[in-house]
Amino acid sequence: MIAVLGTGLLGSGFVRAARKRRDDVHVWNRSPDRAKALESTGAIAFTDAASAVRGASRVHIVVTDDAAVEGVLAAAKDGFEPGALVIDHSTTSTAGARTRTARTDITYVHAPVFMGPKNAAESTGIMLLSGARMRVDHVKPLVTPMTGKVVDLGNRVDAAAAFKLMGNLFLMAMTAGCADMLGLAKAMDVPASEATTLFEHFNPGAMAGARIKALAAGNFDEPSWELAMARKDARLMEAEAGDVQLGVLPAIAAWMDKAIAEGDASKDWTVIAKHFL
């Protein structure tokens, strides 16, 4: 029997998938109605976390943040067997992951995910793992049926937390860039539905892996697009945007201006990243 603590959209998906695999599942949620709704799948809902985890071979936590994880662990404390295996899929801080992994009353493994509710229900998407080899080797076969791909990030216990946050930052930046693009399109009287057709021909996502590796290498002296020329294009965008307020472009332009002031105008425009390397 397994226990799932936190039955929001993602946790509910995990429960439904587990029931399809014929796992016996106990569920608990701070809002009891959400756990109760999963009884239609054959899961057993509990009104207190300690009862839900009692006798479980492993406990999965799927909540919002560090504070919520700590609250759930405290609520379930009296039901844990010594050294109980707790697999936490929540997006948390690196410090929180380190602190909880160091606990001796439970065996804690952080396994955040790049998944939506549909992925959880269909056992697709990506799950991250990191930490001591014995723990990871034990947990990996247990979580593999829950996801399309398990990525083992090595011995660093907070690596999974770090990589999850980095991935989410990229998703935020990409979405903010898309929003700026639609803002610029609006300013130039290009309908949003028409603006999206650009990506039927131009696929910048295919460049992401090579681009970040080039940035990390820190070689900006052989430009494919000089910073001065990129700044010129940014200036054109700013002028076209007019009164339409963009979110990302002003920050990029400020970074460009700083790098130009430092003498980098003839370098590749990606030199704006040099201060992070």
VOPAGU-2260 file (C-alpha; in pm, 1 decimal, decimal comma):
REM VOPAGU-2260
SITE   aa  ch    i         X         Y         Z
SITE  MET   A    0       0,0       0,0       0,0
SITE  ILE   A    1     118,4     351,3     -81,4
SITE  ALA   A    2      -0,9     685,0      53,6
SITE  VAL   A    3     -39,8    1008,8    -140,2
SITE  LEU   A    4     -52,4    1326,4      66,4
SITE  GLY   A    5    -178,2    1618,4    -139,1
SITE  THR   A    6    -448,5    1543,1    -394,2
SITE  GLY   A    7    -461,6    1857,4    -602,3
SITE  LEU   A    8    -448,5    1827,0    -979,7
SITE  LEU   A    9    -106,2    1658,6    -990,6
SITE  GLY   A   10    -154,8    1439,0    -685,0
SITE  SER   A   11    -495,0    1325,4    -809,8
SITE  GLY   A   12    -334,4    1227,4   -1139,8
SITE  PHE   A   13     -76,9    1016,7    -955,7
SITE  VAL   A   14    -352,8     846,0    -758,7
SITE  ARG   A   15    -557,8     763,8   -1068,8
SITE  ALA   A   16    -250,4     620,0   -1241,6
SITE  ALA   A   17    -160,5     414,0    -934,1
SITE  ARG   A   18    -509,8     269,6    -917,6
SITE  LYS   A   19    -486,0     173,7   -1286,0
SITE  ARG   A   20    -171,6     -19,3   -1188,4
SITE  ARG   A   21    -384,9    -182,5    -914,9
SITE  ASP   A   22    -182,9     -30,3    -632,2
SITE  ASP   A   23    -364,0       3,1    -300,7
SITE  VAL   A   24    -366,2     375,6    -225,3
SITE  HIS   A   25    -441,2     581,6      84,4
SITE  VAL   A   26    -502,2     951,3      22,3
SITE  TRP   A   27    -515,3    1264,6     234,4
SITE  ASN   A   28    -556,8    1630,4     153,0
SITE  ARG   A   29    -587,1    1943,4     364,0
SITE  SER   A   30    -921,6    2000,1     189,3
SITE  PRO   A   31   -1087,7    1662,3     263,0
SITE  ASP   A   32   -1334,1    1681,9     -27,5
SITE  ARG   A   33   -1049,7    1648,8    -276,8
SITE  ALA   A   34    -931,4    1326,5    -117,6
SITE  LYS   A   35   -1285,9    1196,3     -78,4
SITE  ALA   A   36   -1348,8    1244,6    -451,7
SITE  LEU   A   37   -1078,9     986,2    -527,0
SITE  GLU   A   38   -1267,4     709,1    -351,0
SITE  SER   A   39   -1445,7     655,5    -683,0
SITE  THR   A   40   -1112,8     518,4    -813,3
SITE  GLY   A   41   -1087,0     270,7    -525,3
SITE  ALA   A   42    -847,5     482,0    -317,4
SITE  ILE   A   43    -920,4     510,9      55,2
SITE  ALA   A   44    -950,6     867,9     183,9
SITE  PHE   A   45    -850,3     971,7     535,0
SITE  THR   A   46    -927,9    1285,4     729,2
SITE  ASP   A   47    -590,8    1286,1     906,8
SITE  ALA   A   48    -249,1    1239,1     751,9
SITE  ALA   A   49    -112,1    1011,7    1025,1
SITE  SER   A   50    -381,8     752,5     961,6
SITE  ALA   A   51    -325,7     775,0     586,5
SITE  VAL   A   52      45,9     688,0     608,5
SITE  ARG   A   53      19,6     419,0     875,3
SITE  GLY   A   54     137,8      90,6     724,6
SITE  ALA   A   55     236,6     245,4     386,6
SITE  SER   A   56     538,6     103,3     204,1
SITE  ARG   A   57     609,6     453,5      80,2
SITE  VAL   A   58     455,3     798,9     102,3
SITE  HIS   A   59     431,0    1044,9    -187,6
SITE  ILE   A   60     393,7    1415,3    -107,9
SITE  VAL   A   61     254,0    1647,2    -374,6
SITE  VAL   A   62     201,4    1997,5    -234,3
SITE  THR   A   63     299,1    2356,0    -310,9
SITE  ASP   A   64     618,0    2459,2    -132,0
SITE  ASP   A   65     856,5    2406,4     160,7
SITE  ALA   A   66     609,5    2527,0     422,0
SITE  ALA   A   67     339,3    2294,7     291,1
SITE  VAL   A   68     578,6    1997,9     286,4
SITE  GLU   A   69     683,8    2067,9     645,4
SITE  GLY   A   70     320,2    2098,6     745,9
SITE  VAL   A   71     232,5    1765,7     586,4
SITE  LEU   A   72     528,5    1590,0     747,2
SITE  ALA   A   73     427,4    1728,1    1085,0
SITE  ALA   A   74      66,1    1619,9    1034,7
SITE  ALA   A   75     172,6    1266,6     936,1
SITE  LYS   A   76     447,5    1229,1    1198,0
SITE  ASP   A   77     263,4     999,7    1435,6
SITE  GLY   A   78     180,8     753,4    1158,5
SITE  PHE   A   79     531,9     707,8    1019,9
SITE  GLU   A   80     730,5     394,9    1094,1
SITE  PRO   A   81    1096,0     470,1    1182,8
SITE  GLY   A   82    1283,5     544,8     859,0
SITE  ALA   A   83     963,6     556,1     651,3
SITE  LEU   A   84    1028,4     622,7     282,8
SITE  VAL   A   85     895,0     965,0     182,5
SITE  ILE   A   86     916,5    1071,5    -183,8
SITE  ASP   A   87     843,9    1440,5    -229,4
SITE  HIS   A   88     735,4    1563,7    -574,2
SITE  SER   A   89     680,3    1923,9    -464,5
SITE  THR   A   90     878,1    2214,5    -609,4
SITE  THR   A   91    1085,6    2341,9    -317,0
SITE  SER   A   92    1400,5    2530,7    -227,7
SITE  THR   A   93    1740,4    2366,4    -236,6
SITE  ALA   A   94    1785,5    2442,2     133,6
SITE  GLY   A   95    1460,2    2267,0     215,7
SITE  ALA   A   96    1561,4    1959,6      17,5
SITE  ARG   A   97    1894,6    1943,7     201,0
SITE  THR   A   98    1737,3    1983,3     543,6
SITE  ARG   A   99    1471,6    1717,3     489,3
SITE  THR   A  100    1718,3    1471,7     335,6
SITE  ALA   A  101    1930,8    1500,0     650,2
SITE  ARG   A  102    1643,8    1390,6     875,8
SITE  THR   A  103    1696,3    1059,2    1053,2
SITE  ASP   A  104    1334,8     981,5    1145,2
SITE  ILE   A  105    1231,9     936,2     779,9
SITE  THR   A  106    1408,0     843,1     455,4
SITE  TYR   A  107    1340,6    1148,2     242,0
SITE  VAL   A  108    1398,1    1165,6    -133,8
SITE  HIS   A  109    1317,6    1470,7    -340,1
SITE  ALA   A  110    1171,6    1385,7    -682,2
SITE  PRO   A  111    1022,3    1699,7    -842,6
SITE  VAL   A  112     862,6    1671,9   -1184,2
SITE  PHE   A  113     812,7    1844,5   -1514,1
SITE  MET   A  114     454,7    1724,4   -1547,7
SITE  GLY   A  115     102,3    1851,4   -1577,2
SITE  PRO   A  116    -203,3    1671,3   -1441,0
SITE  LYS   A  117    -248,7    1484,4   -1770,3
SITE  ASN   A  118     112,0    1359,4   -1751,3
SITE  ALA   A  119      59,5    1238,2   -1395,5
SITE  ALA   A  120    -258,1    1051,4   -1489,6
SITE  GLU   A  121     -93,8     895,6   -1796,5
SITE  SER   A  122     249,2     830,4   -1636,9
SITE  THR   A  123     433,1    1051,3   -1884,8
SITE  GLY   A  124     657,3    1355,6   -1842,1
SITE  ILE   A  125     986,2    1383,6   -1654,7
SITE  MET   A  126    1079,8    1311,6   -1291,8
SITE  LEU   A  127    1408,0    1426,5   -1138,0
SITE  LEU   A  128    1609,6    1239,0    -874,4
SITE  SER   A  129    1935,0    1308,4    -694,5
SITE  GLY   A  130    2115,8    1211,0    -378,0
SITE  ALA   A  131    2301,4     924,8    -215,4
SITE  ARG   A  132    2334,4     629,0    -450,3
SITE  MET   A  133    2170,5     378,1    -216,5
SITE  ARG   A  134    1859,9     592,6    -183,0
SITE  VAL   A  135    1834,8     675,4    -551,8
SITE  ASP   A  136    1895,3     313,8    -654,0
SITE  HIS   A  137    1616,6     205,0    -420,2
SITE  VAL   A  138    1367,4     471,8    -527,2
SITE  LYS   A  139    1425,7     477,9    -902,9
SITE  PRO   A  140    1245,1     149,6    -984,0
SITE  LEU   A  141     958,0     255,7    -756,8
SITE  VAL   A  142     895,4     584,7    -938,6
SITE  THR   A  143     975,7     471,3   -1293,8
SITE  PRO   A  144     618,3     347,2   -1354,7
SITE  MET   A  145     490,8     694,9   -1257,2
SITE  THR   A  146     661,2     885,4   -1537,6
SITE  GLY   A  147     786,2     872,5   -1893,0
SITE  LYS   A  148    1146,3     943,7   -1794,6
SITE  VAL   A  149    1347,4     949,0   -1472,0
SITE  VAL   A  150    1652,7    1176,9   -1479,6
SITE  ASP   A  151    1921,2    1091,0   -1221,3
SITE  LEU   A  152    2121,1    1406,9   -1146,8
SITE  GLY   A  153    2387,2    1246,5    -932,2
SITE  ASN   A  154    2497,4    1256,3    -568,7
SITE  ARG   A  155    2415,6    1616,3    -479,5
SITE  VAL   A  156    2103,9    1587,7    -263,6
SITE  ASP   A  157    1958,0    1921,8    -373,5
SITE  ALA   A  158    2036,6    1886,5    -744,9
SITE  ALA   A  159    1681,3    1781,5    -830,0
SITE  ALA   A  160    1546,3    2092,1    -654,5
SITE  ALA   A  161    1798,3    2313,6    -834,3
SITE  PHE   A  162    1731,3    2172,8   -1180,1
SITE  LYS   A  163    1355,6    2194,3   -1128,3
SITE  LEU   A  164    1384,4    2565,0   -1044,5
SITE  MET   A  165    1614,5    2627,7   -1341,8
SITE  GLY   A  166    1371,1    2453,5   -1574,4
SITE  ASN   A  167    1076,2    2650,4   -1441,3
SITE  LEU   A  168    1268,9    2975,2   -1483,0
SITE  PHE   A  169    1329,1    2891,9   -1848,2
SITE  LEU   A  170     958,4    2819,7   -1897,5
SITE  MET   A  171     870,2    3152,7   -1736,7
SITE  ALA   A  172    1122,9    3341,3   -1950,0
SITE  MET   A  173    1001,3    3170,5   -2266,6
SITE  THR   A  174     639,0    3252,4   -2188,3
SITE  ALA   A  175     727,1    3612,6   -2102,0
SITE  GLY   A  176     913,3    3637,6   -2434,1
SITE  CYS   A  177     606,1    3507,6   -2615,1
SITE  ALA   A  178     394,4    3768,5   -2434,6
SITE  ASP   A  179     635,3    4044,2   -2544,1
SITE  MET   A  180     619,9    3915,9   -2899,3
SITE  LEU   A  181     239,6    3934,4   -2895,5
SITE  GLY   A  182     264,3    4283,8   -2747,4
SITE  LEU   A  183     493,4    4392,4   -3029,8
SITE  ALA   A  184     261,4    4227,5   -3281,7
SITE  LYS   A  185     -31,4    4422,4   -3138,8
SITE  ALA   A  186     160,7    4748,4   -3165,1
SITE  MET   A  187     233,5    4673,3   -3531,5
SITE  ASP   A  188    -128,8    4571,8   -3605,8
SITE  VAL   A  189     -41,4    4204,7   -3659,4
SITE  PRO   A  190    -325,0    3985,4   -3522,9
SITE  ALA   A  191    -214,8    3744,3   -3251,0
SITE  SER   A  192    -337,8    3443,8   -3449,7
SITE  GLU   A  193    -127,3    3556,9   -3743,8
SITE  ALA   A  194     180,0    3625,5   -3528,6
SITE  THR   A  195     181,2    3264,6   -3408,8
SITE  THR   A  196     235,2    3140,5   -3764,3
SITE  LEU   A  197     596,2    3261,3   -3743,0
SITE  PHE   A  198     677,7    2939,5   -3557,6
SITE  GLU   A  199     551,5    2727,9   -3842,9
SITE  HIS   A  200     872,6    2833,3   -4018,6
SITE  PHE   A  201    1110,2    2947,6   -3741,5
SITE  ASN   A  202    1188,2    2711,6   -3452,6
SITE  PRO   A  203    1402,1    2889,2   -3189,4
SITE  GLY   A  204    1342,0    2604,8   -2944,5
SITE  ALA   A  205    1571,6    2384,4   -3151,8
SITE  MET   A  206    1854,5    2626,2   -3070,9
SITE  ALA   A  207    1811,3    2625,4   -2692,9
SITE  GLY   A  208    2047,0    2339,4   -2609,5
SITE  ALA   A  209    2330,2    2464,2   -2827,8
SITE  ARG   A  210    2276,6    2823,5   -2716,9
SITE  ILE   A  211    2310,4    2758,2   -2344,7
SITE  LYS   A  212    2618,0    2540,7   -2400,4
SITE  ALA   A  213    2775,3    2826,0   -2598,4
SITE  LEU   A  214    2689,9    3068,9   -2318,9
SITE  ALA   A  215    2840,7    2838,5   -2056,7
SITE  ALA   A  216    3160,9    2812,0   -2264,4
SITE  GLY   A  217    3193,0    3190,8   -2240,7
SITE  ASN   A  218    3338,3    3248,4   -2587,6
SITE  PHE   A  219    3194,9    3579,5   -2706,2
SITE  ASP   A  220    3482,4    3690,0   -2930,4
SITE  GLU   A  221    3358,5    3532,3   -3256,1
SITE  PRO   A  222    3020,7    3697,5   -3306,9
SITE  SER   A  223    2744,8    3561,3   -3523,8
SITE  TRP   A  224    2537,4    3866,6   -3426,4
SITE  GLU   A  225    2729,1    4162,2   -3285,4
SITE  LEU   A  226    2593,9    4319,3   -2970,7
SITE  ALA   A  227    2578,1    4661,7   -3136,5
SITE  MET   A  228    2358,7    4521,7   -3415,5
SITE  ALA   A  229    2135,9    4336,6   -3170,2
SITE  ARG   A  230    2093,8    4658,6   -2971,7
SITE  LYS   A  231    1993,9    4835,9   -3291,3
SITE  ASP   A  232    1720,5    4577,1   -3345,7
SITE  ALA   A  233    1605,9    4611,4   -2985,4
SITE  ARG   A  234    1582,7    4986,1   -3040,4
SITE  LEU   A  235    1362,8    4927,8   -3344,9
SITE  MET   A  236    1138,1    4701,2   -3137,4
SITE  GLU   A  237    1113,8    4962,3   -2862,7
SITE  ALA   A  238    1013,6    5225,1   -3116,0
SITE  GLU   A  239     752,9    5000,3   -3279,0
SITE  ALA   A  240     605,7    4905,6   -2940,6
SITE  GLY   A  241     531,2    5269,4   -2865,8
SITE  ASP   A  242     278,1    5283,9   -2581,1
SITE  VAL   A  243     245,8    4905,5   -2557,7
SITE  GLN   A  244     426,1    4810,2   -2237,4
SITE  LEU   A  245     659,5    4513,5   -2280,4
SITE  GLY   A  246     797,0    4314,0   -1990,1
SITE  VAL   A  247    1113,2    4141,1   -2110,8
SITE  LEU   A  248    1257,9    4367,1   -2380,6
SITE  PRO   A  249    1339,3    4662,3   -2150,0
SITE  ALA   A  250    1546,4    4436,0   -1923,0
SITE  ILE   A  251    1733,0    4289,3   -2221,6
SITE  ALA   A  252    1800,2    4638,4   -2358,4
SITE  ALA   A  253    1939,0    4746,9   -2019,8
SITE  TRP   A  254    2176,0    4449,6   -2015,3
SITE  MET   A  255    2285,3    4534,5   -2369,5
SITE  ASP   A  256    2352,9    4897,5   -2277,3
SITE  LYS   A  257    2560,6    4789,7   -1978,9
SITE  ALA   A  258    2770,4    4551,5   -2189,6
SITE  ILE   A  259    2821,8    4817,2   -2459,1
SITE  ALA   A  260    2933,7    5064,0   -2192,0
SITE  GLU   A  261    3187,6    4802,2   -2081,0
SITE  GLY   A  262    3335,5    4787,5   -2431,6
SITE  ASP   A  263    3162,2    4474,7   -2562,8
SITE  ALA   A  264    2977,8    4627,8   -2860,8
SITE  SER   A  265    3168,3    4421,8   -3119,6
SITE  LYS   A  266    3135,6    4093,1   -2933,1
SITE  ASP   A  267    2858,5    3839,9   -2980,0
SITE  TRP   A  268    2539,6    3976,0   -2828,1
SITE  THR   A  269    2523,7    3683,0   -2586,8
SITE  VAL   A  270    2801,3    3856,8   -2392,5
SITE  ILE   A  271    2516,6    4001,7   -2183,5
SITE  ALA   A  272    2537,8    3672,6   -1990,4
SITE  LYS   A  273    2904,7    3709,6   -1894,4
SITE  HIS   A  274    2835,4    3827,9   -1540,5
SITE  PHE   A  275    2665,7    3498,3   -1455,6
SITE  LEU   A  276    2960,8    3280,9   -1560,0
